[in-house]
Amino acid sequence: MAGTGSIFLFFFLSLLSFSAISEASKCSAQEFPVVRNISELPQNNYGRGGLAHTTVAGSLLLGLKEVEVWLQTFSPGSGTPIHRHSCEEVFVVLRGSGTMYLAPSSHEKYPGKPEEFFIFANSTFHIPVNDVHQVRNTNEHEDLQVLVVISRPPIKVFIYENWSMPHTAAKLKFPYDWDEECLELEPPPKDEL
């Protein structure tokens, strides 16, 4: 009987150790396989209803300094807030459809009425630095899934309540890190530029 208890204790401690290693490894580049299937990566909503996000490759996860790649899934009716940021951004629509709203930067005091662009599976679009925009799943029947590439992480994001909100009133979020749980394990790399 003592042997069975020892085996159970060993098994239980092994599970605890594996759980701690798994938790730490999601923030460690050394634990990532070279090739991964993005459909198998876990997604989190980070407290934002209708959104599922995972960082495929990033500054906090892999120590990347020039780019970050995200996989995001928006349920019908959901989307990003109206915002702008201090980086370039490229989207590739993997599935679904929706609308991208874009108010090109100008010398106006507020974004103004945006242009609307229909986005669909296999389409791609880019957002220039500091152009106010929003991506929404306007399809009532299916999720919108996009692969997003941003430059120069971590980024400064300015969030707007509406399209007529003055630029000076937009709420700044910096750094904008999706993987904040990784900050506890390792500070972000310093920008050399």
Secondary structure by P-SEA (a helix, b strand, c coil): caaaaaaaaaaaaaaaaaaaaaaaaaacccccccccccccbbbbccccccbbbbccccccccccccbbbbbbbbccccccccccccbbbbbbbcbbbbbbbbbcccccccccbbbbbbbccccccccccccccccccccccbbbbbbbbbccccbbbbbbccccccccccccccccccccccccccccccccc
